[in-house]
């Protein structure tokens, strides 16, 4: 880590990276709910784009499943994917 960070700051940064997968999963869950409740197509489109970006960063996701969910715009499939079902 950078020499300009205090030991306390280094612990915070390490903890953030250690929990990055959980943070992504939580954000994807929130996005799935927001997509379901979105009242305009424009909002849905932005949310799907954000979900795509987060899923592409997730190394554990199955590419075929992710692609299918994104192509169909399947909100329930996205929620199942995030839960790991």
PyMOL Python script that loads the backbone (N, CA, C, O; Angstrom):
from pymol import cmd

cmd.read_pdbstr("""\
ATOM      1  N   UNK A   1       0.839  -1.183   0.000  1.00  0.00           N
ATOM      2  CA  UNK A   1       0.000   0.000   0.000  1.00  0.00           C
ATOM      3  C   UNK A   1       0.872   1.230   0.000  1.00  0.00           C
ATOM      4  O   UNK A   1       2.083   1.164   0.214  1.00  0.00           O
ATOM      5  N   UNK A   2       0.237   2.338  -0.242  1.00  0.00           N
ATOM      6  CA  UNK A   2       0.968   3.588  -0.319  1.00  0.00           C
ATOM      7  C   UNK A   2       1.627   3.952   0.997  1.00  0.00           C
ATOM      8  O   UNK A   2       1.083   3.716   2.075  1.00  0.00           O
ATOM      9  N   UNK A   3       2.789   4.520   0.885  1.00  0.00           N
ATOM     10  CA  UNK A   3       3.514   4.922   2.091  1.00  0.00           C
ATOM     11  C   UNK A   3       2.912   6.166   2.719  1.00  0.00           C
ATOM     12  O   UNK A   3       3.228   6.509   3.858  1.00  0.00           O
ATOM     13  N   UNK A   4       2.044   6.840   1.975  1.00  0.00           N
ATOM     14  CA  UNK A   4       1.447   8.063   2.495  1.00  0.00           C
ATOM     15  C   UNK A   4       0.185   7.808   3.312  1.00  0.00           C
ATOM     16  O   UNK A   4      -0.427   8.754   3.808  1.00  0.00           O
ATOM     17  N   UNK A   5      -0.217   6.538   3.459  1.00  0.00           N
ATOM     18  CA  UNK A   5      -1.378   6.203   4.267  1.00  0.00           C
ATOM     19  C   UNK A   5      -0.939   5.783   5.659  1.00  0.00           C
ATOM     20  O   UNK A   5       0.075   5.108   5.839  1.00  0.00           O
ATOM     21  N   UNK A   6      -1.727   6.198   6.634  1.00  0.00           N
ATOM     22  CA  UNK A   6      -1.448   5.774   8.006  1.00  0.00           C
ATOM     23  C   UNK A   6      -1.840   4.307   8.144  1.00  0.00           C
ATOM     24  O   UNK A   6      -2.594   3.794   7.317  1.00  0.00           O
ATOM     25  N   UNK A   7      -1.345   3.624   9.170  1.00  0.00           N
ATOM     26  CA  UNK A   7      -1.748   2.223   9.369  1.00  0.00           C
ATOM     27  C   UNK A   7      -3.266   2.058   9.480  1.00  0.00           C
ATOM     28  O   UNK A   7      -3.818   1.071   8.994  1.00  0.00           O
ATOM     29  N   UNK A   8      -3.937   3.013  10.113  1.00  0.00           N
ATOM     30  CA  UNK A   8      -5.391   2.977  10.228  1.00  0.00           C
ATOM     31  C   UNK A   8      -6.037   3.045   8.846  1.00  0.00           C
ATOM     32  O   UNK A   8      -6.952   2.276   8.549  1.00  0.00           O
ATOM     33  N   UNK A   9      -5.569   3.954   8.009  1.00  0.00           N
ATOM     34  CA  UNK A   9      -6.108   4.091   6.661  1.00  0.00           C
ATOM     35  C   UNK A   9      -5.829   2.838   5.829  1.00  0.00           C
ATOM     36  O   UNK A   9      -6.668   2.424   5.029  1.00  0.00           O
ATOM     37  N   UNK A  10      -4.665   2.240   6.014  1.00  0.00           N
ATOM     38  CA  UNK A  10      -4.329   1.010   5.293  1.00  0.00           C
ATOM     39  C   UNK A  10      -5.292  -0.114   5.658  1.00  0.00           C
ATOM     40  O   UNK A  10      -5.704  -0.881   4.789  1.00  0.00           O
ATOM     41  N   UNK A  11      -5.657  -0.218   6.943  1.00  0.00           N
ATOM     42  CA  UNK A  11      -6.615  -1.238   7.376  1.00  0.00           C
ATOM     43  C   UNK A  11      -7.983  -1.000   6.741  1.00  0.00           C
ATOM     44  O   UNK A  11      -8.658  -1.949   6.342  1.00  0.00           O
ATOM     45  N   UNK A  12      -8.389   0.251   6.650  1.00  0.00           N
ATOM     46  CA  UNK A  12      -9.679   0.578   6.032  1.00  0.00           C
ATOM     47  C   UNK A  12      -9.677   0.173   4.564  1.00  0.00           C
ATOM     48  O   UNK A  12     -10.637  -0.433   4.087  1.00  0.00           O
ATOM     49  N   UNK A  13      -8.615   0.499   3.849  1.00  0.00           N
ATOM     50  CA  UNK A  13      -8.525   0.165   2.429  1.00  0.00           C
ATOM     51  C   UNK A  13      -8.508  -1.355   2.243  1.00  0.00           C
ATOM     52  O   UNK A  13      -9.197  -1.871   1.363  1.00  0.00           O
ATOM     53  N   UNK A  14      -7.742  -2.070   3.048  1.00  0.00           N
ATOM     54  CA  UNK A  14      -7.699  -3.534   2.947  1.00  0.00           C
ATOM     55  C   UNK A  14      -9.073  -4.138   3.221  1.00  0.00           C
ATOM     56  O   UNK A  14      -9.501  -5.060   2.528  1.00  0.00           O
ATOM     57  N   UNK A  15      -9.756  -3.618   4.229  1.00  0.00           N
ATOM     58  CA  UNK A  15     -11.093  -4.108   4.554  1.00  0.00           C
ATOM     59  C   UNK A  15     -12.084  -3.860   3.434  1.00  0.00           C
ATOM     60  O   UNK A  15     -12.942  -4.699   3.159  1.00  0.00           O
ATOM     61  N   UNK A  16     -11.969  -2.714   2.793  1.00  0.00           N
ATOM     62  CA  UNK A  16     -12.865  -2.400   1.682  1.00  0.00           C
ATOM     63  C   UNK A  16     -12.658  -3.389   0.543  1.00  0.00           C
ATOM     64  O   UNK A  16     -13.629  -3.914  -0.003  1.00  0.00           O
ATOM     65  N   UNK A  17     -11.420  -3.647   0.181  1.00  0.00           N
ATOM     66  CA  UNK A  17     -11.147  -4.599  -0.901  1.00  0.00           C
ATOM     67  C   UNK A  17     -11.525  -6.024  -0.515  1.00  0.00           C
ATOM     68  O   UNK A  17     -11.953  -6.803  -1.366  1.00  0.00           O
ATOM     69  N   UNK A  18     -11.372  -6.370   0.754  1.00  0.00           N
ATOM     70  CA  UNK A  18     -11.733  -7.708   1.223  1.00  0.00           C
ATOM     71  C   UNK A  18     -13.241  -7.934   1.085  1.00  0.00           C
ATOM     72  O   UNK A  18     -13.674  -9.058   0.834  1.00  0.00           O
ATOM     73  N   UNK A  19     -14.037  -6.885   1.245  1.00  0.00           N
ATOM     74  CA  UNK A  19     -15.494  -6.999   1.203  1.00  0.00           C
ATOM     75  C   UNK A  19     -16.089  -6.561  -0.133  1.00  0.00           C
ATOM     76  O   UNK A  19     -17.301  -6.374  -0.235  1.00  0.00           O
ATOM     77  N   UNK A  20     -15.270  -6.399  -1.136  1.00  0.00           N
ATOM     78  CA  UNK A  20     -15.729  -5.869  -2.416  1.00  0.00           C
ATOM     79  C   UNK A  20     -16.807  -6.748  -3.053  1.00  0.00           C
ATOM     80  O   UNK A  20     -17.767  -6.222  -3.616  1.00  0.00           O
ATOM     81  N   UNK A  21     -16.671  -8.059  -2.977  1.00  0.00           N
ATOM     82  CA  UNK A  21     -17.680  -8.952  -3.562  1.00  0.00           C
ATOM     83  C   UNK A  21     -19.035  -8.776  -2.875  1.00  0.00           C
ATOM     84  O   UNK A  21     -20.072  -8.736  -3.538  1.00  0.00           O
ATOM     85  N   UNK A  22     -19.020  -8.673  -1.562  1.00  0.00           N
ATOM     86  CA  UNK A  22     -20.270  -8.477  -0.826  1.00  0.00           C
ATOM     87  C   UNK A  22     -20.889  -7.126  -1.159  1.00  0.00           C
ATOM     88  O   UNK A  22     -22.109  -7.008  -1.265  1.00  0.00           O
ATOM     89  N   UNK A  23     -20.053  -6.109  -1.322  1.00  0.00           N
ATOM     90  CA  UNK A  23     -20.562  -4.788  -1.688  1.00  0.00           C
ATOM     91  C   UNK A  23     -21.192  -4.810  -3.081  1.00  0.00           C
ATOM     92  O   UNK A  23     -22.239  -4.199  -3.298  1.00  0.00           O
ATOM     93  N   UNK A  24     -20.564  -5.508  -4.021  1.00  0.00           N
ATOM     94  CA  UNK A  24     -21.135  -5.629  -5.367  1.00  0.00           C
ATOM     95  C   UNK A  24     -22.463  -6.373  -5.339  1.00  0.00           C
ATOM     96  O   UNK A  24     -23.420  -5.973  -6.002  1.00  0.00           O
ATOM     97  N   UNK A  25     -22.517  -7.448  -4.577  1.00  0.00           N
ATOM     98  CA  UNK A  25     -23.754  -8.233  -4.484  1.00  0.00           C
ATOM     99  C   UNK A  25     -24.875  -7.389  -3.892  1.00  0.00           C
ATOM    100  O   UNK A  25     -26.009  -7.437  -4.369  1.00  0.00           O
ATOM    101  N   UNK A  26     -24.565  -6.622  -2.864  1.00  0.00           N
ATOM    102  CA  UNK A  26     -25.575  -5.765  -2.255  1.00  0.00           C
ATOM    103  C   UNK A  26     -26.062  -4.719  -3.249  1.00  0.00           C
ATOM    104  O   UNK A  26     -27.261  -4.456  -3.336  1.00  0.00           O
ATOM    105  N   UNK A  27     -25.149  -4.129  -3.990  1.00  0.00           N
ATOM    106  CA  UNK A  27     -25.524  -3.112  -4.969  1.00  0.00           C
ATOM    107  C   UNK A  27     -26.381  -3.720  -6.075  1.00  0.00           C
ATOM    108  O   UNK A  27     -27.343  -3.098  -6.526  1.00  0.00           O
ATOM    109  N   UNK A  28     -26.036  -4.940  -6.516  1.00  0.00           N
ATOM    110  CA  UNK A  28     -26.845  -5.603  -7.535  1.00  0.00           C
ATOM    111  C   UNK A  28     -28.250  -5.915  -7.021  1.00  0.00           C
ATOM    112  O   UNK A  28     -29.217  -5.824  -7.778  1.00  0.00           O
ATOM    113  N   UNK A  29     -28.372  -6.277  -5.758  1.00  0.00           N
ATOM    114  CA  UNK A  29     -29.690  -6.513  -5.177  1.00  0.00           C
ATOM    115  C   UNK A  29     -30.511  -5.231  -5.188  1.00  0.00           C
ATOM    116  O   UNK A  29     -31.699  -5.248  -5.509  1.00  0.00           O
ATOM    117  N   UNK A  30     -29.873  -4.123  -4.837  1.00  0.00           N
ATOM    118  CA  UNK A  30     -30.561  -2.838  -4.852  1.00  0.00           C
ATOM    119  C   UNK A  30     -30.986  -2.462  -6.269  1.00  0.00           C
ATOM    120  O   UNK A  30     -32.087  -1.951  -6.475  1.00  0.00           O
ATOM    121  N   UNK A  31     -30.121  -2.712  -7.236  1.00  0.00           N
ATOM    122  CA  UNK A  31     -30.439  -2.395  -8.624  1.00  0.00           C
ATOM    123  C   UNK A  31     -31.617  -3.239  -9.105  1.00  0.00           C
ATOM    124  O   UNK A  31     -32.496  -2.728  -9.799  1.00  0.00           O
ATOM    125  N   UNK A  32     -31.647  -4.524  -8.745  1.00  0.00           N
ATOM    126  CA  UNK A  32     -32.760  -5.391  -9.145  1.00  0.00           C
ATOM    127  C   UNK A  32     -34.085  -4.832  -8.615  1.00  0.00           C
ATOM    128  O   UNK A  32     -35.081  -4.805  -9.337  1.00  0.00           O
ATOM    129  N   UNK A  33     -34.094  -4.395  -7.376  1.00  0.00           N
ATOM    130  CA  UNK A  33     -35.303  -3.797  -6.812  1.00  0.00           C
ATOM    131  C   UNK A  33     -35.667  -2.495  -7.500  1.00  0.00           C
ATOM    132  O   UNK A  33     -36.841  -2.230  -7.757  1.00  0.00           O
ATOM    133  N   UNK A  34     -34.665  -1.685  -7.797  1.00  0.00           N
ATOM    134  CA  UNK A  34     -34.911  -0.409  -8.472  1.00  0.00           C
ATOM    135  C   UNK A  34     -35.448  -0.621  -9.888  1.00  0.00           C
ATOM    136  O   UNK A  34     -36.319   0.120 -10.343  1.00  0.00           O
ATOM    137  N   UNK A  35     -34.924  -1.640 -10.585  1.00  0.00           N
ATOM    138  CA  UNK A  35     -35.428  -1.939 -11.930  1.00  0.00           C
ATOM    139  C   UNK A  35     -36.903  -2.317 -11.855  1.00  0.00           C
ATOM    140  O   UNK A  35     -37.714  -1.861 -12.661  1.00  0.00           O
ATOM    141  N   UNK A  36     -37.234  -3.141 -10.895  1.00  0.00           N
ATOM    142  CA  UNK A  36     -38.622  -3.586 -10.735  1.00  0.00           C
ATOM    143  C   UNK A  36     -39.552  -2.402 -10.482  1.00  0.00           C
ATOM    144  O   UNK A  36     -40.686  -2.388 -10.962  1.00  0.00           O
ATOM    145  N   UNK A  37     -39.073  -1.409  -9.730  1.00  0.00           N
ATOM    146  CA  UNK A  37     -39.906  -0.267  -9.356  1.00  0.00           C
ATOM    147  C   UNK A  37     -39.770   0.932 -10.294  1.00  0.00           C
ATOM    148  O   UNK A  37     -40.495   1.915 -10.141  1.00  0.00           O
ATOM    149  N   UNK A  38     -38.864   0.868 -11.252  1.00  0.00           N
ATOM    150  CA  UNK A  38     -38.620   2.020 -12.138  1.00  0.00           C
ATOM    151  C   UNK A  38     -39.891   2.390 -12.893  1.00  0.00           C
ATOM    152  O   UNK A  38     -40.628   1.527 -13.371  1.00  0.00           O
ATOM    153  N   UNK A  39     -40.126   3.687 -12.986  1.00  0.00           N
ATOM    154  CA  UNK A  39     -41.349   4.151 -13.630  1.00  0.00           C
ATOM    155  C   UNK A  39     -41.136   4.649 -15.059  1.00  0.00           C
ATOM    156  O   UNK A  39     -42.092   5.083 -15.702  1.00  0.00           O
ATOM    157  N   UNK A  40     -39.916   4.597 -15.561  1.00  0.00           N
ATOM    158  CA  UNK A  40     -39.680   4.994 -16.951  1.00  0.00           C
ATOM    159  C   UNK A  40     -38.658   4.052 -17.588  1.00  0.00           C
ATOM    160  O   UNK A  40     -37.827   3.443 -16.915  1.00  0.00           O
ATOM    161  N   UNK A  41     -38.758   3.963 -18.896  1.00  0.00           N
ATOM    162  CA  UNK A  41     -37.841   3.106 -19.638  1.00  0.00           C
ATOM    163  C   UNK A  41     -36.415   3.637 -19.550  1.00  0.00           C
ATOM    164  O   UNK A  41     -35.460   2.860 -19.542  1.00  0.00           O
ATOM    165  N   UNK A  42     -36.271   4.927 -19.487  1.00  0.00           N
ATOM    166  CA  UNK A  42     -34.940   5.542 -19.386  1.00  0.00           C
ATOM    167  C   UNK A  42     -34.242   5.122 -18.089  1.00  0.00           C
ATOM    168  O   UNK A  42     -33.057   4.787 -18.097  1.00  0.00           O
ATOM    169  N   UNK A  43     -34.978   5.141 -16.984  1.00  0.00           N
ATOM    170  CA  UNK A  43     -34.405   4.709 -15.705  1.00  0.00           C
ATOM    171  C   UNK A  43     -34.024   3.239 -15.755  1.00  0.00           C
ATOM    172  O   UNK A  43     -32.952   2.847 -15.292  1.00  0.00           O
ATOM    173  N   UNK A  44     -34.916   2.427 -16.324  1.00  0.00           N
ATOM    174  CA  UNK A  44     -34.619   0.996 -16.435  1.00  0.00           C
ATOM    175  C   UNK A  44     -33.355   0.763 -17.259  1.00  0.00           C
ATOM    176  O   UNK A  44     -32.520  -0.068 -16.902  1.00  0.00           O
ATOM    177  N   UNK A  45     -33.220   1.486 -18.343  1.00  0.00           N
ATOM    178  CA  UNK A  45     -32.058   1.323 -19.216  1.00  0.00           C
ATOM    179  C   UNK A  45     -30.766   1.655 -18.467  1.00  0.00           C
ATOM    180  O   UNK A  45     -29.781   0.923 -18.568  1.00  0.00           O
ATOM    181  N   UNK A  46     -30.773   2.762 -17.715  1.00  0.00           N
ATOM    182  CA  UNK A  46     -29.587   3.130 -16.928  1.00  0.00           C
ATOM    183  C   UNK A  46     -29.270   2.079 -15.878  1.00  0.00           C
ATOM    184  O   UNK A  46     -28.104   1.744 -15.666  1.00  0.00           O
ATOM    185  N   UNK A  47     -30.292   1.558 -15.220  1.00  0.00           N
ATOM    186  CA  UNK A  47     -30.084   0.548 -14.186  1.00  0.00           C
ATOM    187  C   UNK A  47     -29.559  -0.756 -14.777  1.00  0.00           C
ATOM    188  O   UNK A  47     -28.684  -1.391 -14.188  1.00  0.00           O
ATOM    189  N   UNK A  48     -30.080  -1.160 -15.929  1.00  0.00           N
ATOM    190  CA  UNK A  48     -29.574  -2.365 -16.581  1.00  0.00           C
ATOM    191  C   UNK A  48     -28.118  -2.184 -17.004  1.00  0.00           C
ATOM    192  O   UNK A  48     -27.319  -3.117 -16.919  1.00  0.00           O
ATOM    193  N   UNK A  49     -27.781  -0.982 -17.458  1.00  0.00           N
ATOM    194  CA  UNK A  49     -26.388  -0.718 -17.838  1.00  0.00           C
ATOM    195  C   UNK A  49     -25.475  -0.835 -16.619  1.00  0.00           C
ATOM    196  O   UNK A  49     -24.388  -1.405 -16.708  1.00  0.00           O
ATOM    197  N   UNK A  50     -25.912  -0.303 -15.495  1.00  0.00           N
ATOM    198  CA  UNK A  50     -25.116  -0.388 -14.260  1.00  0.00           C
ATOM    199  C   UNK A  50     -24.995  -1.846 -13.805  1.00  0.00           C
ATOM    200  O   UNK A  50     -23.931  -2.270 -13.353  1.00  0.00           O
ATOM    201  N   UNK A  51     -26.081  -2.610 -13.924  1.00  0.00           N
ATOM    202  CA  UNK A  51     -26.028  -4.029 -13.563  1.00  0.00           C
ATOM    203  C   UNK A  51     -25.035  -4.753 -14.454  1.00  0.00           C
ATOM    204  O   UNK A  51     -24.263  -5.581 -13.971  1.00  0.00           O
ATOM    205  N   UNK A  52     -25.042  -4.456 -15.752  1.00  0.00           N
ATOM    206  CA  UNK A  52     -24.100  -5.075 -16.678  1.00  0.00           C
ATOM    207  C   UNK A  52     -22.664  -4.784 -16.258  1.00  0.00           C
ATOM    208  O   UNK A  52     -21.824  -5.683 -16.245  1.00  0.00           O
ATOM    209  N   UNK A  53     -22.384  -3.534 -15.917  1.00  0.00           N
ATOM    210  CA  UNK A  53     -21.021  -3.155 -15.505  1.00  0.00           C
ATOM    211  C   UNK A  53     -20.582  -3.921 -14.262  1.00  0.00           C
ATOM    212  O   UNK A  53     -19.456  -4.412 -14.192  1.00  0.00           O
ATOM    213  N   UNK A  54     -21.473  -4.020 -13.289  1.00  0.00           N
ATOM    214  CA  UNK A  54     -21.125  -4.730 -12.053  1.00  0.00           C
ATOM    215  C   UNK A  54     -20.950  -6.230 -12.294  1.00  0.00           C
ATOM    216  O   UNK A  54     -20.053  -6.852 -11.725  1.00  0.00           O
ATOM    217  N   UNK A  55     -21.798  -6.801 -13.128  1.00  0.00           N
ATOM    218  CA  UNK A  55     -21.689  -8.231 -13.407  1.00  0.00           C
ATOM    219  C   UNK A  55     -20.431  -8.555 -14.195  1.00  0.00           C
ATOM    220  O   UNK A  55     -19.851  -9.628 -14.023  1.00  0.00           O
ATOM    221  N   UNK A  56     -20.005  -7.647 -15.052  1.00  0.00           N
ATOM    222  CA  UNK A  56     -18.773  -7.878 -15.804  1.00  0.00           C
ATOM    223  C   UNK A  56     -17.549  -7.871 -14.898  1.00  0.00           C
ATOM    224  O   UNK A  56     -16.546  -8.516 -15.201  1.00  0.00           O
ATOM    225  N   UNK A  57     -17.626  -7.146 -13.791  1.00  0.00           N
ATOM    226  CA  UNK A  57     -16.505  -7.097 -12.846  1.00  0.00           C
ATOM    227  C   UNK A  57     -16.481  -8.297 -11.918  1.00  0.00           C
ATOM    228  O   UNK A  57     -15.470  -8.567 -11.269  1.00  0.00           O
ATOM    229  N   UNK A  58     -17.592  -9.017 -11.854  1.00  0.00           N
ATOM    230  CA  UNK A  58     -17.706 -10.153 -10.943  1.00  0.00           C
ATOM    231  C   UNK A  58     -17.088 -11.391 -11.576  1.00  0.00           C
ATOM    232  O   UNK A  58     -17.626 -11.930 -12.542  1.00  0.00           O
ATOM    233  N   UNK A  59     -15.976 -11.835 -11.045  1.00  0.00           N
ATOM    234  CA  UNK A  59     -15.255 -12.982 -11.608  1.00  0.00           C
ATOM    235  C   UNK A  59     -15.981 -14.299 -11.356  1.00  0.00           C
ATOM    236  O   UNK A  59     -15.780 -15.255 -12.105  1.00  0.00           O
ATOM    237  N   UNK A  60     -16.813 -14.376 -10.329  1.00  0.00           N
ATOM    238  CA  UNK A  60     -17.463 -15.633  -9.957  1.00  0.00           C
ATOM    239  C   UNK A  60     -18.721 -15.909 -10.779  1.00  0.00           C
ATOM    240  O   UNK A  60     -19.226 -17.031 -10.770  1.00  0.00           O
ATOM    241  N   UNK A  61     -19.228 -14.915 -11.480  1.00  0.00           N
ATOM    242  CA  UNK A  61     -20.472 -15.086 -12.226  1.00  0.00           C
ATOM    243  C   UNK A  61     -20.257 -15.982 -13.444  1.00  0.00           C
ATOM    244  O   UNK A  61     -19.171 -16.017 -14.022  1.00  0.00           O
ATOM    245  N   UNK A  62     -21.293 -16.691 -13.818  1.00  0.00           N
ATOM    246  CA  UNK A  62     -21.251 -17.555 -14.998  1.00  0.00           C
ATOM    247  C   UNK A  62     -21.595 -16.712 -16.220  1.00  0.00           C
ATOM    248  O   UNK A  62     -22.695 -16.165 -16.294  1.00  0.00           O
ATOM    249  N   UNK A  63     -20.683 -16.596 -17.177  1.00  0.00           N
ATOM    250  CA  UNK A  63     -20.905 -15.706 -18.318  1.00  0.00           C
ATOM    251  C   UNK A  63     -22.163 -16.022 -19.122  1.00  0.00           C
ATOM    252  O   UNK A  63     -22.856 -15.103 -19.558  1.00  0.00           O
ATOM    253  N   UNK A  64     -22.470 -17.295 -19.325  1.00  0.00           N
ATOM    254  CA  UNK A  64     -23.653 -17.655 -20.114  1.00  0.00           C
ATOM    255  C   UNK A  64     -24.933 -17.219 -19.406  1.00  0.00           C
ATOM    256  O   UNK A  64     -25.843 -16.687 -20.041  1.00  0.00           O
ATOM    257  N   UNK A  65     -25.004 -17.440 -18.103  1.00  0.00           N
ATOM    258  CA  UNK A  65     -26.181 -17.030 -17.334  1.00  0.00           C
ATOM    259  C   UNK A  65     -26.325 -15.523 -17.319  1.00  0.00           C
ATOM    260  O   UNK A  65     -27.420 -14.991 -17.500  1.00  0.00           O
ATOM    261  N   UNK A  66     -25.214 -14.839 -17.103  1.00  0.00           N
ATOM    262  CA  UNK A  66     -25.229 -13.375 -17.067  1.00  0.00           C
ATOM    263  C   UNK A  66     -25.719 -12.829 -18.399  1.00  0.00           C
ATOM    264  O   UNK A  66     -26.578 -11.948 -18.439  1.00  0.00           O
ATOM    265  N   UNK A  67     -25.174 -13.349 -19.483  1.00  0.00           N
ATOM    266  CA  UNK A  67     -25.564 -12.884 -20.819  1.00  0.00           C
ATOM    267  C   UNK A  67     -27.053 -13.113 -21.055  1.00  0.00           C
ATOM    268  O   UNK A  67     -27.738 -12.240 -21.586  1.00  0.00           O
ATOM    269  N   UNK A  68     -27.560 -14.287 -20.662  1.00  0.00           N
ATOM    270  CA  UNK A  68     -28.975 -14.600 -20.864  1.00  0.00           C
ATOM    271  C   UNK A  68     -29.870 -13.649 -20.077  1.00  0.00           C
ATOM    272  O   UNK A  68     -30.873 -13.167 -20.602  1.00  0.00           O
ATOM    273  N   UNK A  69     -29.518 -13.380 -18.834  1.00  0.00           N
ATOM    274  CA  UNK A  69     -30.313 -12.480 -17.994  1.00  0.00           C
ATOM    275  C   UNK A  69     -30.300 -11.073 -18.583  1.00  0.00           C
ATOM    276  O   UNK A  69     -31.340 -10.416 -18.640  1.00  0.00           O
ATOM    277  N   UNK A  70     -29.144 -10.610 -19.017  1.00  0.00           N
ATOM    278  CA  UNK A  70     -29.038  -9.261 -19.554  1.00  0.00           C
ATOM    279  C   UNK A  70     -29.762  -9.128 -20.894  1.00  0.00           C
ATOM    280  O   UNK A  70     -30.387  -8.100 -21.153  1.00  0.00           O
ATOM    281  N   UNK A  71     -29.691 -10.142 -21.742  1.00  0.00           N
ATOM    282  CA  UNK A  71     -30.366 -10.083 -23.039  1.00  0.00           C
ATOM    283  C   UNK A  71     -31.886 -10.087 -22.882  1.00  0.00           C
ATOM    284  O   UNK A  71     -32.594  -9.379 -23.598  1.00  0.00           O
ATOM    285  N   UNK A  72     -32.385 -10.896 -21.933  1.00  0.00           N
ATOM    286  CA  UNK A  72     -33.833 -10.982 -21.722  1.00  0.00           C
ATOM    287  C   UNK A  72     -34.361  -9.853 -20.838  1.00  0.00           C
ATOM    288  O   UNK A  72     -35.567  -9.628 -20.747  1.00  0.00           O
ATOM    289  N   UNK A  73     -33.420  -9.141 -20.183  1.00  0.00           N
ATOM    290  CA  UNK A  73     -33.819  -8.111 -19.207  1.00  0.00           C
ATOM    291  C   UNK A  73     -34.732  -8.731 -18.151  1.00  0.00           C
ATOM    292  O   UNK A  73     -35.803  -8.207 -17.844  1.00  0.00           O
ATOM    293  N   UNK A  74     -34.283  -9.850 -17.609  1.00  0.00           N
ATOM    294  CA  UNK A  74     -35.044 -10.649 -16.660  1.00  0.00           C
ATOM    295  C   UNK A  74     -34.700 -10.224 -15.231  1.00  0.00           C
ATOM    296  O   UNK A  74     -33.658 -10.605 -14.697  1.00  0.00           O
ATOM    297  N   UNK A  75     -35.582  -9.434 -14.617  1.00  0.00           N
ATOM    298  CA  UNK A  75     -35.335  -8.926 -13.266  1.00  0.00           C
ATOM    299  C   UNK A  75     -35.277 -10.069 -12.263  1.00  0.00           C
ATOM    300  O   UNK A  75     -34.411 -10.082 -11.388  1.00  0.00           O
ATOM    301  N   UNK A  76     -36.186 -11.022 -12.380  1.00  0.00           N
ATOM    302  CA  UNK A  76     -36.182 -12.154 -11.461  1.00  0.00           C
ATOM    303  C   UNK A  76     -34.918 -12.987 -11.646  1.00  0.00           C
ATOM    304  O   UNK A  76     -34.346 -13.478 -10.673  1.00  0.00           O
ATOM    305  N   UNK A  77     -34.488 -13.143 -12.875  1.00  0.00           N
ATOM    306  CA  UNK A  77     -33.245 -13.867 -13.146  1.00  0.00           C
ATOM    307  C   UNK A  77     -32.046 -13.150 -12.547  1.00  0.00           C
ATOM    308  O   UNK A  77     -31.129 -13.786 -12.028  1.00  0.00           O
ATOM    309  N   UNK A  78     -32.055 -11.822 -12.618  1.00  0.00           N
ATOM    310  CA  UNK A  78     -30.974 -11.034 -12.010  1.00  0.00           C
ATOM    311  C   UNK A  78     -30.951 -11.253 -10.501  1.00  0.00           C
ATOM    312  O   UNK A  78     -29.885 -11.434  -9.912  1.00  0.00           O
ATOM    313  N   UNK A  79     -32.121 -11.237  -9.880  1.00  0.00           N
ATOM    314  CA  UNK A  79     -32.189 -11.444  -8.434  1.00  0.00           C
ATOM    315  C   UNK A  79     -31.689 -12.844  -8.065  1.00  0.00           C
ATOM    316  O   UNK A  79     -30.964 -13.005  -7.084  1.00  0.00           O
ATOM    317  N   UNK A  80     -32.076 -13.860  -8.853  1.00  0.00           N
ATOM    318  CA  UNK A  80     -31.605 -15.231  -8.591  1.00  0.00           C
ATOM    319  C   UNK A  80     -30.101 -15.328  -8.771  1.00  0.00           C
ATOM    320  O   UNK A  80     -29.418 -15.992  -7.993  1.00  0.00           O
ATOM    321  N   UNK A  81     -29.590 -14.668  -9.792  1.00  0.00           N
ATOM    322  CA  UNK A  81     -28.157 -14.676 -10.073  1.00  0.00           C
ATOM    323  C   UNK A  81     -27.379 -14.057  -8.911  1.00  0.00           C
ATOM    324  O   UNK A  81     -26.336 -14.575  -8.514  1.00  0.00           O
ATOM    325  N   UNK A  82     -27.881 -12.966  -8.375  1.00  0.00           N
ATOM    326  CA  UNK A  82     -27.209 -12.281  -7.263  1.00  0.00           C
ATOM    327  C   UNK A  82     -27.250 -13.140  -6.006  1.00  0.00           C
ATOM    328  O   UNK A  82     -26.283 -13.182  -5.246  1.00  0.00           O
ATOM    329  N   UNK A  83     -28.379 -13.832  -5.785  1.00  0.00           N
ATOM    330  CA  UNK A  83     -28.494 -14.696  -4.599  1.00  0.00           C
ATOM    331  C   UNK A  83     -27.683 -15.953  -4.744  1.00  0.00           C
ATOM    332  O   UNK A  83     -27.450 -16.648  -3.755  1.00  0.00           O
ATOM    333  N   UNK A  84     -27.240 -16.273  -5.958  1.00  0.00           N
ATOM    334  CA  UNK A  84     -26.429 -17.465  -6.170  1.00  0.00           C
ATOM    335  C   UNK A  84     -27.230 -18.722  -6.408  1.00  0.00           C
ATOM    336  O   UNK A  84     -26.718 -19.824  -6.212  1.00  0.00           O
ATOM    337  N   UNK A  85     -28.455 -18.587  -6.819  1.00  0.00           N
ATOM    338  CA  UNK A  85     -29.310 -19.760  -7.082  1.00  0.00           C
ATOM    339  C   UNK A  85     -29.044 -20.325  -8.441  1.00  0.00           C
ATOM    340  O   UNK A  85     -29.668 -21.311  -8.833  1.00  0.00           O
TER     341      UNK A  85
END
""", "prot")
cmd.dss("prot")
cmd.show_as("cartoon", "prot")
cmd.util.cbc("prot")
cmd.orient("prot")
